Amino acid sequence: MSKPTPLTPEQQAQQTALMEAYIAQMKAKTAQLQQGSQPVPVQRHSSPIQPELQDNIKIISEEELNSQLSELGDKSGAAFKRKRDGLLINNMPFFDPEGEILDFTANNHTGDFTYLVKTGDRTGVVKYANAGNLQKSVTLANLKYSRGNYSITTVTGKNLRGQIVTPTSKGFSVSRNGSIFIYEAGNEQLASFTPPDGYHVARFQNGDIASTGYILVERNEPEKGSMDELMNFGTLGNLMGISEVSDYMLVGLSSGKSIPLVMTTGGKTTGFYSSCVKKSDFINECAQAEFRNSLYEKDGTPNMGHYYWRVSWYDTPEGSFSVSMEQGSKKINIRSLDTKEKATLFERSLGINDYAVSQDSSGKLTVKAKLAFSLKEVPDAVDFWKKNKDLMAAEK
């Protein structure tokens, strides 16, 4: 691959001016958003659409569902870990006899988790369980997929339709046209949420919206031919580590309170190359290259450029907290979602190679990060936050 032609001093100055103007513009948009256009808080819907009964779906009352949930027994906290092909509970693989587990969300503190099972080419079920009794689970809903949409019928007769189904520790959510509907097991009312103007609900949620009350939203794609698109600032800002633009925010479902994250939309894609010819020990020349929005690299490792791995949020005995990689890859921050106070767990001007967050059955958060050739660890991130927190000036 040929090297790009170096910029002249005049071109560098012009690029810097454009970038500074862009940052100022995006900061103004974010400030306007926080002061003016706010998300519509959660709304409750007490009159569900009557279901079109399908074969093998038995409709039960909310009282009967709650009775089934109580039979799961006492709750027990556990350590959950996501795998590309399923999940581990206390380091043991968990399977479902009906089919492959496609997705799950858990609350480590309580042991509650809900998971999505693929039962056929275009069918599935959502199930609820607790780590204290892995021999039992309760079916919450049946799913059918057709032409890019899910048709969901809960066992209590609620009908939902949307493009994305996401488990929560207490039920599941369904996204449609950038908004979201939330179903909680045993609750007669559905909840709905509309994000702020200019944002949509993020496709992937690496946190439990049910126990924390927060959801991740993503800035809409820029219009064709706009300054945002021409600058492609998300990618440039990430690479240079100078971006202060918040393309992602955590938003409170009930309060509408927004917590901007210094993260950009660049890095979601993974390159898949074909028809490659080796030119030297370090260079391959490939005839074809395809870039896909992917959570994983080709070798199965997490695509750390994807926002899914860059921010996660948790319910803990001390409240709800997020852990995020921001300012490109310069910082790993922990924030209280209740007070917005943050602490910087790790910082490296040349960038942090990799990091991971784990939560044990007591709710304690441990964060590990790879800085150059050394591996650093904060064994109790919330305790670290207590001792090092500061209230961000921009959010006072």
C-alpha positions in Angstrom: 0.0 0.0 0.0 1.4 3.4 -0.9 2.0 6.1 1.7 -0.2 9.2 1.6 1.3 12.4 0.3 2.4 14.6 3.3 0.4 17.7 3.8 1.9 21.1 3.2 2.0 23.6 6.1 -0.8 25.5 4.4 -2.9 22.3 4.1 -2.1 21.4 7.8 -3.2 24.9 9.0 -6.4 24.6 6.9 -7.2 21.1 8.3 -6.6 22.3 11.9 -8.9 25.3 11.4 -11.6 23.1 9.9 -11.3 20.6 12.8 -11.5 23.4 15.4 -14.6 24.8 13.8 -16.1 21.3 13.7 -15.4 20.7 17.4 -16.9 24.1 18.3 -20.0 23.2 16.2 -20.5 19.8 17.8 -20.0 21.2 21.3 -22.7 23.8 20.6 -25.0 21.0 19.4 -24.5 18.9 22.5 -24.9 22.0 24.8 -28.1 22.9 23.0 -29.3 19.3 23.3 -28.8 19.2 27.1 -30.4 22.6 27.6 -33.3 22.3 25.2 -34.4 19.2 23.4 -34.7 16.5 26.0 -35.7 12.8 25.6 -39.3 11.9 26.3 -39.3 10.1 29.7 -40.6 6.6 30.0 -44.3 6.4 29.3 -46.5 3.6 30.6 -49.0 1.8 28.4 -51.7 -0.1 30.3 -53.8 -1.3 27.3 -51.8 -3.8 25.2 -53.0 -4.8 21.8 -55.0 -8.0 21.8 -52.8 -10.8 20.5 -53.5 -12.8 17.4 -53.2 -16.3 19.0 -50.6 -18.4 17.3 -50.1 -22.2 17.4 -48.4 -23.5 20.6 -48.6 -20.2 22.4 -50.6 -20.4 25.6 -51.8 -17.0 27.0 -51.6 -16.7 30.7 -52.4 -13.9 33.2 -49.7 -11.7 34.8 -50.6 -13.2 38.1 -49.8 -16.7 36.8 -46.5 -15.5 35.3 -45.5 -13.9 38.6 -46.3 -17.2 40.3 -44.0 -19.0 37.9 -41.3 -16.4 38.5 -41.6 -17.0 42.3 -41.0 -20.7 41.8 -37.4 -19.9 40.6 -36.5 -19.7 44.3 -34.2 -17.4 46.2 -32.0 -15.1 44.2 -28.3 -15.6 44.1 -25.6 -13.3 42.7 -23.2 -14.7 40.2 -20.4 -13.8 37.8 -21.6 -13.7 34.2 -19.3 -13.7 31.2 -20.2 -13.2 27.5 -18.8 -15.6 24.9 -19.2 -15.3 21.2 -21.3 -18.6 21.2 -23.1 -18.2 24.6 -22.3 -17.4 28.2 -20.5 -18.5 31.3 -22.1 -18.4 34.8 -19.5 -18.6 37.6 -17.1 -19.9 34.8 -19.4 -22.7 33.9 -21.0 -22.9 30.4 -24.8 -22.4 30.4 -26.9 -24.0 27.7 -30.7 -24.2 26.9 -32.2 -27.5 25.6 -34.4 -25.6 23.1 -31.6 -24.1 21.1 -28.6 -21.8 20.7 -28.4 -18.8 23.1 -28.0 -15.7 20.9 -27.9 -13.0 23.5 -28.4 -12.3 27.2 -28.3 -9.6 29.8 -27.7 -10.2 33.5 -27.6 -8.5 36.9 -24.6 -10.0 38.6 -25.7 -8.5 41.9 -29.1 -10.3 42.0 -28.3 -13.2 39.6 -31.3 -12.4 37.4 -30.8 -12.9 33.7 -32.9 -13.0 30.5 -31.7 -14.7 27.3 -32.8 -15.1 23.7 -32.9 -18.7 22.3 -33.0 -19.5 18.6 -35.5 -22.3 18.1 -35.7 -22.3 14.3 -34.6 -20.4 11.2 -36.9 -17.5 12.0 -38.2 -18.3 15.4 -37.1 -17.9 19.0 -38.1 -17.5 22.6 -37.1 -15.1 25.4 -36.5 -16.8 28.8 -36.0 -15.6 32.3 -33.9 -17.3 35.0 -31.8 -16.8 38.1 -28.3 -18.1 38.9 -29.6 -19.6 42.1 -31.5 -22.3 40.3 -30.2 -23.0 36.8 -32.5 -26.0 36.4 -35.5 -23.8 35.9 -36.4 -21.0 33.5 -39.6 -19.2 32.6 -40.6 -18.4 29.0 -41.6 -14.7 28.6 -42.3 -14.4 24.9 -42.2 -16.1 21.5 -40.6 -14.4 18.5 -41.0 -14.6 14.8 -38.6 -12.9 12.3 -39.6 -11.8 8.8 -38.4 -9.2 6.4 -36.2 -7.3 8.9 -38.8 -7.2 11.7 -39.6 -9.2 14.8 -43.1 -10.0 15.8 -43.2 -10.7 19.6 -46.0 -12.2 21.6 -45.5 -12.4 25.3 -47.0 -15.3 27.2 -49.4 -12.8 28.8 -50.8 -11.7 25.5 -48.9 -8.5 24.7 -47.9 -7.9 21.0 -44.8 -5.9 20.0 -43.1 -5.4 16.7 -39.7 -4.0 15.9 -36.3 -4.4 14.3 -34.2 -5.2 17.4 -34.9 -7.3 20.5 -32.6 -6.9 23.5 -32.8 -8.9 26.7 -32.7 -7.0 30.1 -32.2 -8.6 33.5 -36.0 -8.3 34.1 -37.5 -8.8 30.6 -36.6 -7.4 27.2 -36.8 -4.3 25.0 -37.9 -3.9 21.4 -36.5 -1.0 19.3 -38.4 0.5 16.4 -37.4 3.5 14.3 -34.9 4.7 16.9 -37.3 4.5 19.8 -37.8 1.6 22.2 -40.5 -0.3 24.1 -39.6 -2.1 27.4 -41.3 -5.2 28.8 -40.7 -6.2 32.4 -41.7 -9.7 33.4 -44.9 -9.7 35.5 -45.7 -6.0 34.9 -49.0 -5.3 33.2 -47.8 -2.1 31.7 -45.3 -1.6 28.8 -42.9 1.3 28.9 -41.7 3.4 25.9 -38.8 5.8 25.5 -38.0 8.3 22.8 -34.4 9.6 22.6 -33.3 13.2 22.2 -33.5 14.9 18.8 -30.5 13.9 16.6 -30.0 10.6 18.4 -31.3 7.1 18.2 -31.2 4.1 20.6 -27.9 2.3 20.0 -28.2 -1.0 18.3 -26.0 -2.8 20.9 -26.4 -2.2 24.7 -23.5 -3.5 26.9 -25.4 -2.7 30.1 -28.6 -3.6 31.9 -31.2 -0.9 31.3 -33.6 -2.6 33.7 -31.6 -2.4 36.9 -29.6 0.8 36.1 -32.4 2.8 34.4 -30.0 4.0 31.7 -29.9 3.4 28.0 -27.2 4.2 25.4 -28.1 6.5 22.5 -26.0 7.2 19.4 -25.9 10.4 17.2 -27.6 10.0 13.9 -25.6 9.5 10.8 -24.7 12.9 9.1 -26.5 14.0 6.0 -24.9 13.3 2.7 -22.7 16.2 1.7 -22.8 17.8 5.1 -19.7 19.2 6.9 -20.0 16.3 9.4 -19.7 13.7 6.6 -17.0 15.6 4.7 -14.8 15.9 7.8 -15.4 12.3 8.9 -14.4 13.7 12.2 -15.4 10.6 14.2 -12.5 8.6 12.7 -10.0 11.4 12.6 -10.8 12.4 16.2 -10.4 8.9 17.4 -7.1 8.4 15.6 -5.6 11.7 16.8 -7.1 11.5 20.3 -8.3 15.1 20.3 -12.0 14.6 19.9 -14.3 16.2 22.5 -17.4 15.4 20.6 -20.1 13.2 22.3 -21.5 10.9 19.7 -22.8 8.7 22.5 -24.7 9.4 25.7 -26.2 7.4 28.5 -29.8 8.7 29.1 -32.0 8.1 32.1 -35.2 6.3 31.1 -37.3 8.1 33.8 -35.3 11.2 34.5 -34.2 12.1 31.0 -30.8 13.0 32.5 -28.1 12.7 29.9 -24.4 11.8 30.5 -22.3 12.6 27.4 -19.4 10.3 26.6 -16.3 11.5 24.8 -16.6 8.8 22.2 -17.1 8.9 18.4 -18.8 6.7 15.9 -15.6 5.7 14.1 -14.3 2.2 14.6 -17.4 0.1 14.3 -16.3 -1.7 11.2 -14.0 -4.7 10.8 -12.1 -5.3 7.6 -12.5 -8.6 5.8 -10.0 -9.0 3.0 -9.8 -11.6 0.2 -7.7 -12.5 -2.9 -4.5 -11.4 -1.0 -1.0 -11.8 -2.3 2.1 -11.6 0.0 4.4 -8.8 -1.1 6.8 -8.9 1.8 7.1 -10.0 5.4 4.9 -7.1 6.4 2.7 -6.3 3.4 -0.1 -8.1 1.8 -1.8 -6.8 -1.4 -5.5 -7.6 -1.4 -7.8 -7.4 -4.4 -10.9 -7.0 -2.4 -11.8 -5.5 1.0 -15.1 -5.4 2.7 -15.8 -3.5 6.0 -18.7 -4.7 8.2 -20.2 -3.4 11.4 -18.8 -6.1 13.6 -18.4 -6.8 17.4 -15.6 -9.2 16.7 -12.5 -9.4 14.6 -12.0 -12.2 12.2 -10.1 -14.2 14.8 -12.9 -14.0 17.3 -11.4 -11.4 19.6 -13.5 -8.3 20.5 -13.3 -5.4 18.0 -12.2 -2.8 20.6 -13.0 0.0 18.2 -16.7 -0.8 18.4 -18.7 1.3 20.9 -20.1 -1.9 22.4 -16.8 -2.7 24.1 -15.9 0.9 24.8 -18.7 1.6 27.3 -20.5 -0.7 29.8 -22.7 0.1 32.8 -23.6 -1.9 35.9 -25.9 -2.1 39.0 -23.8 -2.3 42.2 -24.5 -2.1 45.9 -23.1 1.5 45.7 -25.5 2.5 42.8 -25.2 2.4 39.0 -21.8 3.0 37.4 -20.4 3.1 33.8 -16.9 2.3 32.7 -15.8 3.8 29.4 -12.8 4.3 27.1 -12.8 7.9 26.0 -10.8 10.6 24.1 -9.8 8.0 21.5 -8.0 5.4 23.6 -6.3 7.8 26.1 -8.5 7.3 29.2 -10.6 4.7 31.0 -13.1 6.5 33.2 -15.6 5.3 35.8 -18.7 7.4 36.4 -21.6 7.3 38.9 -24.8 7.4 36.9 -26.5 8.8 40.0 -24.2 11.8 40.6 -22.3 12.1 37.3 -19.0 12.2 39.2 -16.1 10.5 37.5 -12.6 9.2 38.2 -10.0 8.3 35.6 -8.9 4.7 36.2 -6.1 4.6 33.6 -4.5 7.2 31.3 -1.9 7.0 28.6 -1.2 9.7 26.0 -0.1 7.1 23.4 -3.3 5.1 23.9 -4.4 2.1 25.9 -4.1 -1.1 24.0 -7.0 -3.0 25.6 -9.1 -3.2 28.7 -11.8 -5.4 30.3 -14.3 -5.1 33.1 -15.6 -7.9 35.2 -18.2 -8.0 38.0 -18.3 -10.7 40.7 -21.3 -12.1 42.5 -21.1 -9.4 45.2 -21.4 -6.6 42.6 -17.7 -5.5 42.8 -16.2 -4.2 39.6 -12.6 -5.0 38.6 -11.0 -3.2 35.6 -7.9 -4.4 33.8 -6.0 -2.5 31.1 -3.0 -3.1 28.9 -0.7 -0.1 28.7 2.1 -0.8 26.2 3.7 -4.0 27.5 2.3 -3.9 31.1 -1.0 -5.1 32.5 -2.5 -2.9 35.1 -5.5 -3.7 37.4 -7.9 -1.8 39.7 -9.4 -4.6 41.8 -12.3 -2.5 43.2 -13.2 0.3 40.7 -16.0 1.7 42.8 -13.7 2.1 45.9 -11.2 3.8 43.6 -13.9 6.1 42.4 -14.8 7.1 46.0 -11.2 8.1 46.7 -10.6 9.9 43.3 -13.9 11.2 42.1 -14.4 14.8 40.8 -17.5 16.6 39.6 -17.0 17.4 35.9 -17.1 21.2 35.3 -19.2 20.8 32.2 -21.9 19.0 34.1 -22.1 21.1 37.3 
